[in-house]
Amino acid sequence: MASFFAWLNYLMVLVRKEFLTIFSDPANRAILFAPALIQALLFGYAASYDVNHVDYAILDQSHSQASAQLLQHLDGSGIFNRTVTIDSNQQIKQVIDDRQALAVITIPSDFEDKLNQGQNSPIQVILDGRNSSTAGMAGSYINNVIAQVNLERTNTTPIVNIESRIWYNPNAESRWGLMPSLIAALSMIQTLLLSALSVAREREQGTFDQLLVTPYRPLEIMIGKALPPIFVGLIQSTIILLIILYWFKIPMNGSVGLLYFGLLSFNIAVVGLGLSISAISLNMQQAMLYTFFLIMPMMLLSGLLTPVQNMPYVLELATYANPLRFSINLIQRIYLEGATIAQVKWDFVPMFILAVITLPLAAWLFRNRLS
């Protein structure tokens, strides 16, 4: 028994030393508790699969009392928000492509006449299949509204029915919406971690000060450290792209060159963020803590798991500082929709702004951050 307590006391010395190592730095103490609090809030507000806000556009060719009754039910549901009223079928594609509406409802000119004659009167619902789960739920909610209208008009066979078409994802497979997004999301983790550890590792090993006294300028050091993670990120994106194309056989409709230009812009922004983290970190442990603290919020606020439109307004504003949000939107539109650079040009702006801020900041911190 005495030997057991002696061994336990010996073990507690090591445990105490580890606790002192973790809590001795005030920054470490904050990083240990703040992420758990922030991520719990993000999960509670952002990670919701409930569709409580559906933007829709209407093409009402009937302009009748029956169509007005149907639209009144949609607008009064608390879920549907009419964003656009269009005048012709030619406008439908632009509304869907610009993400002005998740659904476009077309009511034909003879809608009320057929109802009054007791005939089936179909309406058309076009859904944006780039987010198949949300589109499926929106279609289900529209069906519920139609069922309610039918019950109010007749107690027998429903005479209003829906003919649905889903664009860019004909079979409404969730894999089609998710897999292209992973081209950016999965590569981001490794790219951010590699760049975040680069300076912290040298500072911990004591070689960073030697690097600073060499003829290299801070900007050159920053570029030399940025290129390898960017290259690794592009290689990882290529592997994921090949798996999507040839294993899951999800067809690509857009330009490969434009896709890689978007990935390059995204990786530059991520590496700038990672190098800034590395420059302010005293050691590898801090760099890893900062990195993993950022990864989860960036994932949750990207639209990868849940639509950005379903988040509270404050969190929607926070997504504008998240390059992953814009890279996912850019990749989805290029891959599934076949979008051109003119259609996705605004997705590049936030990534360029982040790179312009973080890369010079990292170069300045290389020289001025106390080691």
C-alpha positions in Angstrom: 0.0 0.0 0.0 2.8 2.4 0.8 4.4 1.8 -2.5 1.1 2.5 -4.2 0.7 5.9 -2.5 4.3 6.7 -3.3 3.6 6.0 -7.0 0.4 8.1 -6.8 2.3 11.0 -5.3 5.0 10.7 -8.0 2.3 10.7 -10.7 0.6 13.8 -9.2 3.9 15.8 -9.5 3.7 15.2 -13.3 0.0 16.1 -13.3 0.6 19.3 -11.3 3.4 20.3 -13.8 1.0 19.8 -16.7 -1.6 21.9 -15.1 0.9 24.7 -14.4 2.0 24.5 -18.0 -1.5 24.9 -19.3 -2.7 27.6 -16.9 0.5 29.6 -16.5 -0.2 31.7 -19.6 -3.3 34.0 -19.4 -3.8 33.6 -23.1 -4.0 29.8 -22.7 -6.6 30.2 -19.9 -8.8 32.3 -22.2 -8.5 29.9 -25.1 -9.4 27.0 -23.0 -12.8 28.3 -22.0 -13.9 30.9 -24.6 -14.2 28.4 -27.5 -16.5 26.1 -25.6 -18.8 29.0 -24.8 -18.8 30.5 -28.3 -19.2 27.2 -30.1 -22.1 26.2 -27.8 -23.9 29.4 -28.8 -23.1 28.9 -32.5 -24.5 25.3 -32.4 -27.6 26.5 -30.6 -28.4 29.3 -33.1 -26.7 28.4 -36.4 -26.8 24.6 -36.5 -30.5 24.2 -37.2 -32.0 22.0 -39.9 -35.4 23.5 -39.5 -36.4 25.6 -42.5 -38.1 28.7 -41.0 -37.4 31.2 -43.8 -38.1 30.4 -47.5 -37.7 33.2 -50.1 -39.9 32.6 -53.1 -40.8 34.4 -56.4 -44.2 34.3 -58.0 -45.3 34.4 -61.6 -49.0 34.9 -61.4 -50.5 34.8 -64.9 -54.0 34.3 -63.5 -54.4 37.5 -61.4 -57.6 35.9 -60.1 -59.3 35.6 -56.7 -58.2 32.0 -56.5 -54.5 32.8 -57.1 -54.8 35.7 -54.6 -56.2 33.2 -52.0 -53.3 30.8 -52.6 -50.7 33.6 -52.2 -52.4 34.8 -49.1 -51.9 31.4 -47.5 -48.3 31.3 -48.5 -47.5 34.8 -47.2 -49.5 34.3 -44.0 -47.7 31.1 -43.1 -44.8 32.9 -41.4 -42.3 30.7 -43.4 -42.6 32.0 -46.9 -41.3 35.5 -47.9 -42.1 36.8 -51.3 -39.0 38.5 -52.6 -39.7 38.9 -56.3 -42.8 39.2 -58.5 -41.8 38.3 -62.1 -43.7 38.9 -65.4 -42.4 36.1 -67.7 -40.9 32.7 -67.8 -37.7 34.1 -69.1 -37.0 35.8 -65.7 -37.1 32.5 -63.7 -33.6 31.4 -64.5 -32.1 34.8 -63.5 -34.0 34.7 -60.2 -32.8 31.2 -59.3 -29.2 31.9 -60.5 -28.9 35.0 -58.4 -30.3 33.2 -55.4 -33.1 35.8 -55.0 -35.5 32.9 -54.3 -35.3 29.3 -53.3 -38.6 28.5 -55.1 -40.4 30.0 -58.1 -44.1 29.4 -58.2 -45.9 29.8 -61.5 -49.7 30.1 -61.6 -51.1 29.6 -65.1 -53.7 32.0 -66.7 -56.5 29.4 -66.7 -56.0 28.5 -63.0 -59.3 29.8 -61.7 -61.3 28.8 -64.7 -60.3 25.1 -64.3 -61.0 25.2 -60.6 -64.5 26.6 -61.2 -65.1 23.8 -63.8 -64.0 21.2 -61.2 -60.9 20.3 -63.2 -57.4 19.7 -61.9 -55.5 23.0 -62.1 -51.7 22.4 -61.8 -49.3 25.1 -60.7 -45.5 24.8 -61.3 -42.9 25.0 -58.5 -39.2 25.3 -59.5 -36.8 24.7 -56.6 -33.1 25.5 -56.3 -31.5 22.0 -56.0 -28.0 23.4 -55.1 -29.2 23.0 -51.5 -31.2 19.8 -51.8 -32.3 19.4 -48.2 -33.6 22.9 -47.9 -35.3 22.6 -51.3 -37.0 19.4 -50.3 -38.3 20.9 -47.1 -39.5 24.0 -48.9 -41.4 21.8 -51.4 -43.0 19.9 -48.6 -44.2 23.1 -46.9 -45.7 24.3 -50.2 -47.5 21.0 -50.5 -48.9 21.6 -47.0 -50.2 25.0 -48.0 -51.8 23.6 -51.2 -53.5 20.9 -49.1 -54.9 23.5 -46.8 -56.3 25.5 -49.8 -57.8 22.3 -51.2 -59.6 21.6 -48.0 -61.1 25.1 -48.0 -62.4 24.7 -51.5 -63.7 21.2 -51.4 -64.1 18.3 -49.1 -63.5 15.7 -51.9 -60.7 15.1 -54.2 -58.0 17.9 -54.3 -58.2 19.8 -57.6 -55.0 21.8 -57.2 -51.8 19.8 -57.7 -48.1 20.6 -58.1 -45.7 19.8 -60.9 -42.2 20.2 -59.4 -38.8 20.5 -61.1 -35.5 20.8 -59.3 -32.7 22.6 -61.1 -29.0 21.7 -60.9 -29.8 18.5 -58.9 -32.5 16.5 -60.8 -32.8 13.7 -58.2 -32.5 16.0 -55.2 -29.5 14.1 -53.8 -28.0 15.7 -50.8 -24.5 14.4 -51.9 -24.7 16.7 -55.0 -25.0 19.8 -52.7 -22.5 18.7 -50.1 -19.6 17.1 -52.0 -18.6 20.2 -54.1 -18.5 22.2 -50.8 -16.0 19.8 -49.3 -13.5 20.8 -52.0 -12.9 24.0 -50.0 -13.9 22.9 -46.5 -11.7 19.9 -46.1 -8.6 21.5 -47.6 -9.0 24.5 -45.4 -8.4 22.6 -42.2 -4.9 21.4 -43.3 -4.0 24.6 -45.0 -4.9 26.7 -41.9 -3.1 24.3 -39.6 0.1 24.2 -41.6 0.4 27.9 -42.0 -0.5 28.5 -38.3 2.2 26.2 -37.1 5.0 27.4 -39.4 6.3 30.4 -37.4 5.2 29.0 -34.0 7.3 25.9 -34.6 10.4 27.9 -35.4 9.8 30.2 -32.5 9.5 27.2 -30.2 12.7 25.6 -31.6 14.6 28.9 -31.3 15.4 29.2 -35.0 13.0 32.0 -35.9 15.2 34.7 -34.4 18.1 33.4 -36.6 15.8 33.7 -39.6 15.0 37.3 -38.8 18.7 38.3 -38.9 19.2 36.9 -42.3 19.1 39.1 -45.4 15.5 38.1 -46.0 12.9 40.8 -45.5 9.7 40.0 -43.5 7.7 40.1 -46.7 9.9 37.5 -48.3 9.8 35.3 -45.3 6.0 35.5 -45.4 5.8 34.6 -49.0 8.2 31.7 -48.5 6.1 30.4 -45.7 2.8 31.0 -47.6 3.5 29.1 -50.8 3.9 25.5 -49.4 0.5 25.5 -47.5 -1.2 27.0 -50.6 0.3 24.2 -52.7 -0.8 21.6 -50.3 -4.3 23.0 -50.2 -4.6 22.9 -54.0 -3.3 19.3 -54.1 -5.9 18.3 -51.5 -8.6 20.0 -53.4 -7.6 18.2 -56.5 -7.8 14.8 -54.8 -11.3 15.6 -53.5 -12.4 16.9 -57.0 -11.2 13.7 -58.6 -13.1 11.6 -56.1 -16.3 13.6 -56.7 -15.9 13.4 -60.5 -14.9 9.8 -61.0 -16.0 7.9 -57.8 -19.3 9.6 -57.0 -19.8 10.6 -60.7 -21.2 14.0 -60.0 -21.0 15.9 -63.3 -19.2 19.3 -63.4 -20.9 22.0 -65.5 -18.4 24.9 -65.1 -14.9 25.8 -65.9 -12.0 24.0 -64.2 -9.8 27.0 -64.6 -12.3 29.3 -62.9 -12.7 26.7 -60.2 -9.0 26.7 -59.5 -8.7 30.4 -59.6 -11.4 30.5 -56.9 -9.5 27.9 -54.8 -6.3 29.8 -55.2 -7.9 33.0 -53.9 -9.5 31.1 -51.0 -6.2 29.4 -50.1 -4.4 32.7 -50.1 -6.9 34.2 -47.7 -6.8 31.2 -45.4 -2.9 31.2 -45.4 -2.9 34.9 -44.5 -5.2 34.1 -41.6 -3.0 31.1 -40.5 0.3 33.1 -40.7 -1.2 35.9 -38.6 -2.2 33.2 -36.0 1.3 31.8 -36.2 3.0 35.2 -35.8 1.1 36.0 -32.5 1.5 32.5 -31.1 4.4 32.0 -28.6 4.5 28.2 -29.3 2.9 25.4 -31.3 0.4 24.7 -28.6 -1.1 28.2 -28.7 -1.1 28.1 -32.5 -3.1 24.8 -32.5 -5.5 26.1 -30.0 -6.2 29.3 -32.0 -6.6 27.3 -35.1 -9.1 24.8 -33.8 -10.9 27.7 -32.1 -11.5 29.2 -35.5 -12.2 26.1 -37.6 -15.5 25.2 -36.0 -17.1 28.7 -36.2 -15.9 29.0 -39.8 -17.6 25.6 -40.6 -20.8 26.5 -38.9 -21.0 30.0 -40.4 -20.1 28.9 -43.9 -23.5 27.5 -45.1 -22.0 24.0 -45.3 -24.3 22.5 -42.7 -27.2 24.9 -42.6 -28.3 27.8 -44.8 -26.9 31.2 -43.9 -30.3 32.7 -44.4 -31.7 30.7 -41.5 -29.2 32.2 -39.0 -29.9 35.3 -36.8 -29.1 38.6 -38.5 -26.0 39.1 -36.3 -24.6 35.8 -37.3 -25.4 36.6 -41.0 -23.2 39.7 -40.6 -20.4 37.6 -39.1 -20.4 35.3 -42.1 -19.0 38.2 -44.2 -15.7 37.8 -42.5 -15.6 34.1 -43.3 -13.9 33.2 -46.5 -15.3 29.7 -46.4 -18.8 31.0 -46.9 -17.9 32.7 -50.2 -15.7 29.8 -51.5 -18.5 27.3 -50.9 -21.0 29.5 -52.8 -18.4 30.1 -55.6 -17.6 26.4 -55.9 -21.2 25.2 -55.8 -22.2 27.7 -58.5 -19.3 26.9 -60.8 -19.5 23.1 -60.3 -23.3 22.6 -60.4 -24.6 25.6 -62.2 -21.7 26.3 -64.6 -21.5 29.9 -63.5 -19.1 32.3 -65.3 -16.7 34.8 -63.6 -19.2 37.6 -64.2 -21.8 35.7 -62.1 -19.4 34.9 -59.2 -17.2 38.0 -59.2 -18.5 39.3 -55.9 -17.5 36.1 -54.1 -13.9 37.0 -54.7 -14.1 40.4 -53.1 -14.3 39.2 -49.4 -11.5 36.7 -49.9 -9.3 39.4 -51.5 -10.0 41.8 -48.7 -9.1 39.3 -46.1 -5.9 38.4 -47.9 -5.0 42.1 -48.2 -5.5 42.6 -44.5 -3.9 39.4 -43.1 -0.8 38.9 -45.3 0.7 42.4 -44.6 -0.3 42.0 -41.0 1.6 38.7 -40.8 4.7 40.3 -42.4 4.6 43.1 -39.9 4.1 40.7 -37.0 7.1 38.6 -38.1 9.4 41.6 -37.4 7.6 43.3 -34.5 6.1 40.5 -32.4 8.2 39.8 -29.4 9.6 36.3 -29.4 
